């Protein structure tokens, strides 16, 4: 598991993860950007994004390319979010996406 907590602004670039399953968890990140490219077909990836104390949190998937299977994207208490310049990832995003207490999210 990779986790980040209580940061104003964070940009995470994912690339060439090893072949184990990965979980990325964030809590209380006001502005969060994911980008990068991961191509490992032998592992799975999960995202847990939560904001328990921030009321205006934003999440962006920007230029994120993933052929690695993404089992879950769980967003909780996110004000706005979107994806831009995303390849292949968006094709299955709607099937994997769970959002609790989110205001706006566009794919």
Biopython code that builds the backbone (N, CA, C, O; Angstrom):
import numpy as np
from Bio.PDB.StructureBuilder import StructureBuilder

atoms = [
    (1, "UNK", "N", (0.837, -1.172, 0.000)),
    (1, "UNK", "CA", (0.000, 0.000, 0.000)),
    (1, "UNK", "C", (0.888, 1.243, 0.000)),
    (1, "UNK", "O", (1.913, 1.311, 0.678)),
    (2, "UNK", "N", (0.455, 2.206, -0.777)),
    (2, "UNK", "CA", (1.108, 3.510, -0.810)),
    (2, "UNK", "C", (0.074, 4.500, -0.301)),
    (2, "UNK", "O", (-1.044, 4.542, -0.815)),
    (3, "UNK", "N", (0.432, 5.306, 0.711)),
    (3, "UNK", "CA", (-0.561, 6.230, 1.259)),
    (3, "UNK", "C", (0.032, 7.618, 1.479)),
    (3, "UNK", "O", (1.221, 7.774, 1.757)),
    (4, "UNK", "N", (-0.842, 8.625, 1.344)),
    (4, "UNK", "CA", (-0.487, 10.019, 1.560)),
    (4, "UNK", "C", (-1.610, 10.648, 2.377)),
    (4, "UNK", "O", (-2.781, 10.321, 2.185)),
    (5, "UNK", "N", (-1.249, 11.556, 3.293)),
    (5, "UNK", "CA", (-2.266, 12.144, 4.145)),
    (5, "UNK", "C", (-1.907, 13.589, 4.518)),
    (5, "UNK", "O", (-0.739, 13.925, 4.718)),
    (6, "UNK", "N", (-2.947, 14.432, 4.606)),
    (6, "UNK", "CA", (-2.827, 15.808, 5.086)),
    (6, "UNK", "C", (-1.809, 16.640, 4.302)),
    (6, "UNK", "O", (-0.835, 17.141, 4.863)),
    (7, "UNK", "N", (-2.052, 16.779, 2.995)),
    (7, "UNK", "CA", (-1.189, 17.556, 2.110)),
    (7, "UNK", "C", (-2.072, 18.517, 1.323)),
    (7, "UNK", "O", (-3.145, 18.129, 0.861)),
    (8, "UNK", "N", (-1.635, 19.769, 1.163)),
    (8, "UNK", "CA", (-2.421, 20.744, 0.419)),
    (8, "UNK", "C", (-2.541, 20.383, -1.056)),
    (8, "UNK", "O", (-3.644, 20.349, -1.602)),
    (9, "UNK", "N", (-1.412, 20.115, -1.703)),
    (9, "UNK", "CA", (-1.403, 19.828, -3.132)),
    (9, "UNK", "C", (-0.413, 18.703, -3.411)),
    (9, "UNK", "O", (0.733, 18.751, -2.966)),
    (10, "UNK", "N", (-0.864, 17.687, -4.154)),
    (10, "UNK", "CA", (-0.016, 16.522, -4.418)),
    (10, "UNK", "C", (-0.218, 16.054, -5.845)),
    (10, "UNK", "O", (-1.349, 15.872, -6.297)),
    (11, "UNK", "N", (0.887, 15.860, -6.552)),
    (11, "UNK", "CA", (0.861, 15.299, -7.898)),
    (11, "UNK", "C", (1.599, 13.962, -7.857)),
    (11, "UNK", "O", (2.763, 13.898, -7.462)),
    (12, "UNK", "N", (0.911, 12.898, -8.268)),
    (12, "UNK", "CA", (1.487, 11.554, -8.226)),
    (12, "UNK", "C", (1.669, 11.060, -9.654)),
    (12, "UNK", "O", (0.703, 10.987, -10.414)),
    (13, "UNK", "N", (2.897, 10.721, -10.024)),
    (13, "UNK", "CA", (3.213, 10.181, -11.342)),
    (13, "UNK", "C", (3.524, 8.699, -11.172)),
    (13, "UNK", "O", (4.497, 8.338, -10.509)),
    (14, "UNK", "N", (2.705, 7.848, -11.767)),
    (14, "UNK", "CA", (2.885, 6.400, -11.646)),
    (14, "UNK", "C", (3.569, 5.861, -12.892)),
    (14, "UNK", "O", (3.167, 6.168, -14.014)),
    (15, "UNK", "N", (4.613, 5.051, -12.687)),
    (15, "UNK", "CA", (5.315, 4.485, -13.826)),
    (15, "UNK", "C", (6.031, 3.205, -13.398)),
    (15, "UNK", "O", (6.667, 3.162, -12.346)),
    (16, "UNK", "N", (5.919, 2.158, -14.231)),
    (16, "UNK", "CA", (6.668, 0.924, -14.049)),
    (16, "UNK", "C", (6.619, 0.368, -12.627)),
    (16, "UNK", "O", (7.655, 0.144, -12.001)),
    (17, "UNK", "N", (5.405, 0.150, -12.128)),
    (17, "UNK", "CA", (5.263, -0.464, -10.821)),
    (17, "UNK", "C", (5.690, -1.917, -10.895)),
    (17, "UNK", "O", (5.580, -2.538, -11.952)),
    (18, "UNK", "N", (6.178, -2.474, -9.784)),
    (18, "UNK", "CA", (6.546, -3.885, -9.809)),
    (18, "UNK", "C", (5.291, -4.746, -9.949)),
    (18, "UNK", "O", (4.178, -4.222, -9.966)),
    (19, "UNK", "N", (5.463, -6.035, -10.047)),
    (19, "UNK", "CA", (4.354, -6.909, -10.447)),
    (19, "UNK", "C", (3.420, -7.331, -9.314)),
    (19, "UNK", "O", (2.608, -8.235, -9.510)),
    (20, "UNK", "N", (3.505, -6.718, -8.155)),
    (20, "UNK", "CA", (2.565, -7.021, -7.077)),
    (20, "UNK", "C", (1.342, -6.126, -7.194)),
    (20, "UNK", "O", (1.396, -5.074, -7.832)),
    (21, "UNK", "N", (0.230, -6.544, -6.573)),
    (21, "UNK", "CA", (-0.958, -5.693, -6.527)),
    (21, "UNK", "C", (-0.648, -4.443, -5.717)),
    (21, "UNK", "O", (0.099, -4.490, -4.740)),
    (22, "UNK", "N", (-1.240, -3.314, -6.141)),
    (22, "UNK", "CA", (-0.980, -2.034, -5.479)),
    (22, "UNK", "C", (-2.281, -1.381, -5.034)),
    (22, "UNK", "O", (-3.291, -1.443, -5.734)),
    (23, "UNK", "N", (-2.245, -0.763, -3.876)),
    (23, "UNK", "CA", (-3.336, 0.060, -3.378)),
    (23, "UNK", "C", (-2.767, 1.436, -3.088)),
    (23, "UNK", "O", (-1.768, 1.574, -2.382)),
    (24, "UNK", "N", (-3.414, 2.449, -3.642)),
    (24, "UNK", "CA", (-3.022, 3.828, -3.383)),
    (24, "UNK", "C", (-4.137, 4.468, -2.573)),
    (24, "UNK", "O", (-5.284, 4.532, -3.015)),
    (25, "UNK", "N", (-3.790, 4.937, -1.393)),
    (25, "UNK", "CA", (-4.781, 5.543, -0.499)),
    (25, "UNK", "C", (-4.349, 6.963, -0.159)),
    (25, "UNK", "O", (-3.193, 7.212, 0.182)),
    (26, "UNK", "N", (-5.303, 7.893, -0.258)),
    (26, "UNK", "CA", (-5.028, 9.268, 0.144)),
    (26, "UNK", "C", (-6.131, 9.737, 1.072)),
    (26, "UNK", "O", (-7.280, 9.309, 0.961)),
    (27, "UNK", "N", (-5.769, 10.619, 1.987)),
    (27, "UNK", "CA", (-6.743, 11.197, 2.904)),
    (27, "UNK", "C", (-6.378, 12.662, 3.140)),
    (27, "UNK", "O", (-5.240, 12.990, 3.475)),
    (28, "UNK", "N", (-7.364, 13.529, 2.957)),
    (28, "UNK", "CA", (-7.195, 14.956, 3.203)),
    (28, "UNK", "C", (-6.129, 15.599, 2.321)),
    (28, "UNK", "O", (-5.221, 16.271, 2.811)),
    (29, "UNK", "N", (-6.254, 15.384, 1.023)),
    (29, "UNK", "CA", (-5.414, 16.045, 0.024)),
    (29, "UNK", "C", (-6.321, 17.029, -0.715)),
    (29, "UNK", "O", (-7.279, 16.613, -1.366)),
    (30, "UNK", "N", (-6.034, 18.314, -0.624)),
    (30, "UNK", "CA", (-6.933, 19.309, -1.205)),
    (30, "UNK", "C", (-6.936, 19.272, -2.734)),
    (30, "UNK", "O", (-8.004, 19.260, -3.346)),
    (31, "UNK", "N", (-5.765, 19.254, -3.352)),
    (31, "UNK", "CA", (-5.649, 19.166, -4.808)),
    (31, "UNK", "C", (-4.772, 17.974, -5.149)),
    (31, "UNK", "O", (-3.585, 17.956, -4.822)),
    (32, "UNK", "N", (-5.356, 16.977, -5.809)),
    (32, "UNK", "CA", (-4.677, 15.717, -6.082)),
    (32, "UNK", "C", (-4.698, 15.440, -7.574)),
    (32, "UNK", "O", (-5.760, 15.439, -8.196)),
    (33, "UNK", "N", (-3.519, 15.205, -8.152)),
    (33, "UNK", "CA", (-3.402, 14.911, -9.585)),
    (33, "UNK", "C", (-2.657, 13.589, -9.759)),
    (33, "UNK", "O", (-1.572, 13.392, -9.211)),
    (34, "UNK", "N", (-3.268, 12.683, -10.540)),
    (34, "UNK", "CA", (-2.615, 11.436, -10.925)),
    (34, "UNK", "C", (-2.240, 11.517, -12.395)),
    (34, "UNK", "O", (-3.049, 11.941, -13.220)),
    (35, "UNK", "N", (-1.018, 11.116, -12.730)),
    (35, "UNK", "CA", (-0.589, 11.025, -14.123)),
    (35, "UNK", "C", (0.401, 9.877, -14.228)),
    (35, "UNK", "O", (0.753, 9.251, -13.228)),
    (36, "UNK", "N", (0.843, 9.609, -15.449)),
    (36, "UNK", "CA", (1.824, 8.552, -15.655)),
    (36, "UNK", "C", (1.302, 7.441, -16.535)),
    (36, "UNK", "O", (0.230, 7.547, -17.131)),
    (37, "UNK", "N", (2.075, 6.373, -16.608)),
    (37, "UNK", "CA", (1.723, 5.229, -17.448)),
    (37, "UNK", "C", (2.175, 3.948, -16.761)),
    (37, "UNK", "O", (3.334, 3.816, -16.365)),
    (38, "UNK", "N", (1.247, 3.006, -16.625)),
    (38, "UNK", "CA", (1.575, 1.702, -16.055)),
    (38, "UNK", "C", (1.020, 0.624, -16.963)),
    (38, "UNK", "O", (-0.139, 0.672, -17.376)),
    (39, "UNK", "N", (1.859, -0.344, -17.264)),
    (39, "UNK", "CA", (1.528, -1.336, -18.286)),
    (39, "UNK", "C", (1.575, -2.775, -17.795)),
    (39, "UNK", "O", (1.430, -3.689, -18.606)),
    (40, "UNK", "N", (1.767, -3.011, -16.533)),
    (40, "UNK", "CA", (1.899, -4.373, -16.015)),
    (40, "UNK", "C", (0.549, -5.082, -16.013)),
    (40, "UNK", "O", (-0.374, -4.656, -15.319)),
    (41, "UNK", "N", (0.432, -6.144, -16.773)),
    (41, "UNK", "CA", (-0.823, -6.896, -16.849)),
    (41, "UNK", "C", (-0.928, -7.978, -15.776)),
    (41, "UNK", "O", (-1.961, -8.640, -15.670)),
    (42, "UNK", "N", (0.127, -8.166, -14.981)),
    (42, "UNK", "CA", (0.126, -9.240, -13.987)),
    (42, "UNK", "C", (-0.266, -8.758, -12.592)),
    (42, "UNK", "O", (-0.306, -9.558, -11.658)),
    (43, "UNK", "N", (-0.549, -7.488, -12.437)),
    (43, "UNK", "CA", (-0.942, -6.972, -11.129)),
    (43, "UNK", "C", (-2.234, -6.179, -11.241)),
    (43, "UNK", "O", (-2.692, -5.884, -12.345)),
    (44, "UNK", "N", (-2.819, -5.836, -10.108)),
    (44, "UNK", "CA", (-4.039, -5.026, -10.050)),
    (44, "UNK", "C", (-3.737, -3.748, -9.282)),
    (44, "UNK", "O", (-2.808, -3.692, -8.477)),
    (45, "UNK", "N", (-4.541, -2.726, -9.548)),
    (45, "UNK", "CA", (-4.370, -1.434, -8.898)),
    (45, "UNK", "C", (-5.712, -0.982, -8.327)),
    (45, "UNK", "O", (-6.749, -1.136, -8.971)),
    (46, "UNK", "N", (-5.687, -0.425, -7.115)),
    (46, "UNK", "CA", (-6.882, 0.125, -6.475)),
    (46, "UNK", "C", (-6.575, 1.526, -5.965)),
    (46, "UNK", "O", (-5.468, 1.803, -5.504)),
    (47, "UNK", "N", (-7.574, 2.411, -6.055)),
    (47, "UNK", "CA", (-7.461, 3.768, -5.538)),
    (47, "UNK", "C", (-8.515, 3.982, -4.453)),
    (47, "UNK", "O", (-9.693, 3.696, -4.668)),
    (48, "UNK", "N", (-8.102, 4.479, -3.302)),
    (48, "UNK", "CA", (-9.007, 4.911, -2.240)),
    (48, "UNK", "C", (-8.672, 6.364, -1.937)),
    (48, "UNK", "O", (-7.607, 6.659, -1.396)),
    (49, "UNK", "N", (-9.576, 7.269, -2.284)),
    (49, "UNK", "CA", (-9.340, 8.697, -2.134)),
    (49, "UNK", "C", (-10.425, 9.257, -1.215)),
    (49, "UNK", "O", (-11.611, 9.225, -1.542)),
    (50, "UNK", "N", (-10.001, 9.767, -0.070)),
    (50, "UNK", "CA", (-10.977, 10.235, 0.921)),
    (50, "UNK", "C", (-10.530, 11.569, 1.507)),
    (50, "UNK", "O", (-9.337, 11.834, 1.654)),
    (51, "UNK", "N", (-11.497, 12.388, 1.831)),
    (51, "UNK", "CA", (-11.226, 13.681, 2.458)),
    (51, "UNK", "C", (-12.180, 13.859, 3.631)),
    (51, "UNK", "O", (-13.334, 14.247, 3.454)),
    (52, "UNK", "N", (-11.695, 13.578, 4.805)),
    (52, "UNK", "CA", (-12.558, 13.642, 5.982)),
    (52, "UNK", "C", (-12.677, 15.043, 6.556)),
    (52, "UNK", "O", (-13.661, 15.347, 7.230)),
    (53, "UNK", "N", (-11.680, 15.920, 6.299)),
    (53, "UNK", "CA", (-11.696, 17.256, 6.883)),
    (53, "UNK", "C", (-11.693, 18.385, 5.855)),
    (53, "UNK", "O", (-11.846, 19.550, 6.222)),
    (54, "UNK", "N", (-11.525, 18.063, 4.593)),
    (54, "UNK", "CA", (-11.450, 19.088, 3.549)),
    (54, "UNK", "C", (-12.778, 19.129, 2.806)),
    (54, "UNK", "O", (-13.271, 18.094, 2.356)),
    (55, "UNK", "N", (-13.356, 20.311, 2.674)),
    (55, "UNK", "CA", (-14.667, 20.423, 2.043)),
    (55, "UNK", "C", (-14.601, 20.772, 0.557)),
    (55, "UNK", "O", (-15.624, 20.695, -0.123)),
    (56, "UNK", "N", (-13.454, 21.146, 0.036)),
    (56, "UNK", "CA", (-13.353, 21.537, -1.366)),
    (56, "UNK", "C", (-12.217, 20.798, -2.075)),
    (56, "UNK", "O", (-11.425, 21.422, -2.780)),
    (57, "UNK", "N", (-12.131, 19.505, -1.900)),
    (57, "UNK", "CA", (-11.057, 18.712, -2.480)),
    (57, "UNK", "C", (-11.302, 18.457, -3.969)),
    (57, "UNK", "O", (-12.442, 18.293, -4.404)),
    (58, "UNK", "N", (-10.210, 18.425, -4.743)),
    (58, "UNK", "CA", (-10.265, 18.193, -6.182)),
    (58, "UNK", "C", (-9.353, 17.035, -6.555)),
    (58, "UNK", "O", (-8.245, 16.905, -6.035)),
    (59, "UNK", "N", (-9.841, 16.191, -7.472)),
    (59, "UNK", "CA", (-9.062, 15.057, -7.966)),
    (59, "UNK", "C", (-9.058, 15.103, -9.488)),
    (59, "UNK", "O", (-10.108, 15.246, -10.115)),
    (60, "UNK", "N", (-7.866, 14.982, -10.081)),
    (60, "UNK", "CA", (-7.733, 14.990, -11.539)),
    (60, "UNK", "C", (-6.862, 13.815, -11.960)),
    (60, "UNK", "O", (-5.783, 13.604, -11.405)),
    (61, "UNK", "N", (-7.330, 13.054, -12.939)),
    (61, "UNK", "CA", (-6.510, 12.057, -13.620)),
    (61, "UNK", "C", (-6.074, 12.716, -14.922)),
    (61, "UNK", "O", (-6.892, 12.878, -15.828)),
    (62, "UNK", "N", (-4.802, 13.101, -15.036)),
    (62, "UNK", "CA", (-4.310, 13.896, -16.155)),
    (62, "UNK", "C", (-3.251, 13.122, -16.934)),
    (62, "UNK", "O", (-2.164, 12.855, -16.423)),
    (63, "UNK", "N", (-3.576, 12.768, -18.167)),
    (63, "UNK", "CA", (-2.620, 12.040, -18.993)),
    (63, "UNK", "C", (-2.255, 10.691, -18.415)),
    (63, "UNK", "O", (-1.124, 10.231, -18.576)),
    (64, "UNK", "N", (-3.187, 10.058, -17.751)),
    (64, "UNK", "CA", (-2.936, 8.779, -17.077)),
    (64, "UNK", "C", (-3.252, 7.636, -18.031)),
    (64, "UNK", "O", (-4.374, 7.527, -18.524)),
    (65, "UNK", "N", (-2.269, 6.790, -18.290)),
    (65, "UNK", "CA", (-2.424, 5.646, -19.182)),
    (65, "UNK", "C", (-2.248, 4.378, -18.348)),
    (65, "UNK", "O", (-1.252, 4.223, -17.641)),
    (66, "UNK", "N", (-3.219, 3.479, -18.436)),
    (66, "UNK", "CA", (-3.121, 2.258, -17.635)),
    (66, "UNK", "C", (-3.643, 1.067, -18.417)),
    (66, "UNK", "O", (-4.819, 1.021, -18.780)),
    (67, "UNK", "N", (-2.772, 0.107, -18.676)),
    (67, "UNK", "CA", (-3.235, -1.188, -19.148)),
    (67, "UNK", "C", (-3.264, -2.167, -17.974)),
    (67, "UNK", "O", (-3.844, -3.249, -18.074)),
    (68, "UNK", "N", (-2.642, -1.784, -16.876)),
    (68, "UNK", "CA", (-2.747, -2.558, -15.643)),
    (68, "UNK", "C", (-4.205, -2.584, -15.214)),
    (68, "UNK", "O", (-4.849, -1.535, -15.193)),
    (69, "UNK", "N", (-4.744, -3.741, -14.874)),
    (69, "UNK", "CA", (-6.138, -3.788, -14.434)),
    (69, "UNK", "C", (-6.368, -2.926, -13.191)),
    (69, "UNK", "O", (-5.648, -3.047, -12.199)),
    (70, "UNK", "N", (-7.367, -2.063, -13.255)),
    (70, "UNK", "CA", (-7.737, -1.232, -12.116)),
    (70, "UNK", "C", (-9.025, -1.811, -11.552)),
    (70, "UNK", "O", (-10.078, -1.731, -12.184)),
    (71, "UNK", "N", (-8.941, -2.391, -10.364)),
    (71, "UNK", "CA", (-10.092, -3.077, -9.779)),
    (71, "UNK", "C", (-11.089, -2.122, -9.164)),
    (71, "UNK", "O", (-12.286, -2.410, -9.157)),
    (72, "UNK", "N", (-10.625, -0.973, -8.638)),
    (72, "UNK", "CA", (-11.533, -0.093, -7.924)),
    (72, "UNK", "C", (-10.971, 1.321, -7.866)),
    (72, "UNK", "O", (-9.772, 1.523, -7.675)),
    (73, "UNK", "N", (-11.864, 2.296, -8.033)),
    (73, "UNK", "CA", (-11.560, 3.692, -7.745)),
    (73, "UNK", "C", (-12.653, 4.156, -6.788)),
    (73, "UNK", "O", (-13.810, 4.304, -7.183)),
    (74, "UNK", "N", (-12.289, 4.380, -5.552)),
    (74, "UNK", "CA", (-13.247, 4.757, -4.528)),
    (74, "UNK", "C", (-12.949, 6.184, -4.090)),
    (74, "UNK", "O", (-11.906, 6.454, -3.494)),
    (75, "UNK", "N", (-13.880, 7.106, -4.390)),
    (75, "UNK", "CA", (-13.742, 8.504, -3.991)),
    (75, "UNK", "C", (-14.783, 8.813, -2.928)),
    (75, "UNK", "O", (-15.953, 8.456, -3.072)),
    (76, "UNK", "N", (-14.356, 9.477, -1.862)),
    (76, "UNK", "CA", (-15.290, 9.885, -0.821)),
    (76, "UNK", "C", (-15.029, 11.338, -0.450)),
    (76, "UNK", "O", (-13.893, 11.741, -0.201)),
    (77, "UNK", "N", (-16.108, 12.114, -0.418)),
    (77, "UNK", "CA", (-16.044, 13.519, -0.012)),
    (77, "UNK", "C", (-15.108, 14.339, -0.898)),
    (77, "UNK", "O", (-14.230, 15.047, -0.404)),
    (78, "UNK", "N", (-15.306, 14.234, -2.211)),
    (78, "UNK", "CA", (-14.543, 15.005, -3.184)),
    (78, "UNK", "C", (-15.474, 16.034, -3.799)),
    (78, "UNK", "O", (-16.579, 15.696, -4.221)),
    (79, "UNK", "N", (-15.041, 17.283, -3.853)),
    (79, "UNK", "CA", (-15.871, 18.349, -4.400)),
    (79, "UNK", "C", (-15.941, 18.251, -5.922)),
    (79, "UNK", "O", (-17.036, 18.141, -6.475)),
    (80, "UNK", "N", (-14.815, 18.286, -6.603)),
    (80, "UNK", "CA", (-14.803, 18.175, -8.063)),
    (80, "UNK", "C", (-13.708, 17.213, -8.497)),
    (80, "UNK", "O", (-12.716, 17.004, -7.798)),
    (81, "UNK", "N", (-13.917, 16.648, -9.649)),
    (81, "UNK", "CA", (-12.912, 15.770, -10.212)),
    (81, "UNK", "C", (-13.132, 15.625, -11.695)),
    (81, "UNK", "O", (-14.251, 15.788, -12.182)),
    (82, "UNK", "N", (-12.068, 15.317, -12.422)),
    (82, "UNK", "CA", (-12.216, 15.047, -13.845)),
    (82, "UNK", "C", (-11.030, 14.258, -14.362)),
    (82, "UNK", "O", (-10.025, 14.070, -13.677)),
    (83, "UNK", "N", (-11.181, 13.812, -15.576)),
    (83, "UNK", "CA", (-10.085, 13.140, -16.261)),
    (83, "UNK", "C", (-9.857, 13.868, -17.567)),
    (83, "UNK", "O", (-10.809, 14.264, -18.238)),
    (84, "UNK", "N", (-8.601, 14.044, -17.928)),
    (84, "UNK", "CA", (-8.261, 14.697, -19.187)),
    (84, "UNK", "C", (-7.036, 14.019, -19.777)),
    (84, "UNK", "O", (-6.113, 13.619, -19.067)),
    (85, "UNK", "N", (-7.057, 13.905, -21.078)),
    (85, "UNK", "CA", (-5.958, 13.249, -21.797)),
    (85, "UNK", "C", (-5.686, 11.850, -21.266)),
    (85, "UNK", "O", (-4.537, 11.428, -21.134)),
    (86, "UNK", "N", (-6.761, 11.146, -20.966)),
    (86, "UNK", "CA", (-6.631, 9.810, -20.393)),
    (86, "UNK", "C", (-6.875, 8.780, -21.484)),
    (86, "UNK", "O", (-7.870, 8.857, -22.206)),
    (87, "UNK", "N", (-5.976, 7.823, -21.604)),
    (87, "UNK", "CA", (-6.046, 6.817, -22.649)),
    (87, "UNK", "C", (-6.330, 5.450, -22.050)),
    (87, "UNK", "O", (-5.675, 5.032, -21.095)),
    (88, "UNK", "N", (-7.292, 4.769, -22.606)),
    (88, "UNK", "CA", (-7.654, 3.400, -22.242)),
    (88, "UNK", "C", (-8.277, 3.299, -20.860)),
    (88, "UNK", "O", (-9.210, 2.523, -20.657)),
    (89, "UNK", "N", (-7.785, 4.055, -19.934)),
    (89, "UNK", "CA", (-8.278, 4.070, -18.566)),
    (89, "UNK", "C", (-9.764, 4.440, -18.524)),
    (89, "UNK", "O", (-10.531, 3.827, -17.782)),
    (90, "UNK", "N", (-10.173, 5.430, -19.309)),
    (90, "UNK", "CA", (-11.549, 5.911, -19.284)),
    (90, "UNK", "C", (-12.530, 4.868, -19.817)),
    (90, "UNK", "O", (-13.706, 4.903, -19.454)),
    (91, "UNK", "N", (-12.092, 3.962, -20.647)),
    (91, "UNK", "CA", (-12.972, 2.949, -21.233)),
    (91, "UNK", "C", (-13.681, 2.125, -20.168)),
    (91, "UNK", "O", (-14.850, 1.776, -20.332)),
    (92, "UNK", "N", (-12.999, 1.816, -19.100)),
    (92, "UNK", "CA", (-13.601, 0.991, -18.044)),
    (92, "UNK", "C", (-13.831, 1.767, -16.761)),
    (92, "UNK", "O", (-14.257, 1.191, -15.760)),
    (93, "UNK", "N", (-13.557, 3.057, -16.773)),
    (93, "UNK", "CA", (-13.663, 3.846, -15.551)),
    (93, "UNK", "C", (-15.062, 3.829, -14.956)),
    (93, "UNK", "O", (-15.206, 3.727, -13.738)),
    (94, "UNK", "N", (-16.081, 3.926, -15.772)),
    (94, "UNK", "CA", (-17.440, 3.974, -15.252)),
    (94, "UNK", "C", (-17.828, 2.686, -14.533)),
    (94, "UNK", "O", (-18.631, 2.721, -13.601)),
    (95, "UNK", "N", (-17.283, 1.573, -14.942)),
    (95, "UNK", "CA", (-17.591, 0.296, -14.299)),
    (95, "UNK", "C", (-16.896, 0.169, -12.945)),
    (95, "UNK", "O", (-17.374, -0.564, -12.080)),
    (96, "UNK", "N", (-15.784, 0.863, -12.746)),
    (96, "UNK", "CA", (-14.977, 0.710, -11.550)),
    (96, "UNK", "C", (-15.198, 1.798, -10.525)),
    (96, "UNK", "O", (-14.672, 1.727, -9.414)),
    (97, "UNK", "N", (-15.956, 2.786, -10.881)),
    (97, "UNK", "CA", (-16.008, 4.032, -10.137)),
    (97, "UNK", "C", (-17.066, 4.009, -9.036)),
    (97, "UNK", "O", (-18.226, 3.685, -9.286)),
    (98, "UNK", "N", (-16.661, 4.351, -7.836)),
    (98, "UNK", "CA", (-17.587, 4.509, -6.722)),
    (98, "UNK", "C", (-17.308, 5.866, -6.078)),
    (98, "UNK", "O", (-16.166, 6.160, -5.725)),
    (99, "UNK", "N", (-18.331, 6.684, -5.926)),
    (99, "UNK", "CA", (-18.145, 8.013, -5.368)),
    (99, "UNK", "C", (-19.196, 8.267, -4.294)),
    (99, "UNK", "O", (-20.395, 8.200, -4.564)),
    (100, "UNK", "N", (-18.752, 8.556, -3.094)),
    (100, "UNK", "CA", (-19.648, 8.844, -1.975)),
    (100, "UNK", "C", (-19.458, 10.297, -1.552)),
    (100, "UNK", "O", (-18.334, 10.725, -1.292)),
    (101, "UNK", "N", (-20.543, 11.051, -1.481)),
    (101, "UNK", "CA", (-20.521, 12.452, -1.078)),
    (101, "UNK", "C", (-19.648, 13.289, -2.018)),
    (101, "UNK", "O", (-18.909, 14.162, -1.563)),
    (102, "UNK", "N", (-19.729, 13.029, -3.319)),
    (102, "UNK", "CA", (-18.987, 13.801, -4.306)),
    (102, "UNK", "C", (-19.929, 14.789, -4.965)),
    (102, "UNK", "O", (-21.084, 14.456, -5.234)),
    (103, "UNK", "N", (-19.460, 15.990, -5.228)),
    (103, "UNK", "CA", (-20.287, 17.015, -5.837)),
    (103, "UNK", "C", (-20.316, 16.880, -7.360)),
    (103, "UNK", "O", (-21.388, 16.714, -7.942)),
    (104, "UNK", "N", (-19.174, 16.947, -8.000)),
    (104, "UNK", "CA", (-19.108, 16.913, -9.457)),
    (104, "UNK", "C", (-17.930, 16.031, -9.888)),
    (104, "UNK", "O", (-16.824, 16.143, -9.360)),
    (105, "UNK", "N", (-18.195, 15.169, -10.842)),
    (105, "UNK", "CA", (-17.100, 14.382, -11.404)),
    (105, "UNK", "C", (-17.424, 14.119, -12.857)),
    (105, "UNK", "O", (-18.505, 13.618, -13.169)),
    (106, "UNK", "N", (-16.512, 14.445, -13.748)),
    (106, "UNK", "CA", (-16.734, 14.216, -15.171)),
    (106, "UNK", "C", (-15.627, 13.313, -15.712)),
    (106, "UNK", "O", (-14.463, 13.412, -15.324)),
    (107, "UNK", "N", (-16.033, 12.436, -16.618)),
    (107, "UNK", "CA", (-15.068, 11.505, -17.214)),
    (107, "UNK", "C", (-14.682, 11.964, -18.588)),
    (107, "UNK", "O", (-13.878, 11.312, -19.253)),
]
sb = StructureBuilder()
sb.init_structure("model")
sb.init_model(0)
sb.init_chain("A")
sb.init_seg("    ")
for serial, (resi, resn, name, xyz) in enumerate(atoms, 1):
    if name == "N":
        sb.init_residue(resn, " ", resi, " ")
    sb.init_atom(name, np.array(xyz, "f"), 0.0, 1.0, " ", f" {name:<3s}", serial, name[0])
structure = sb.get_structure()
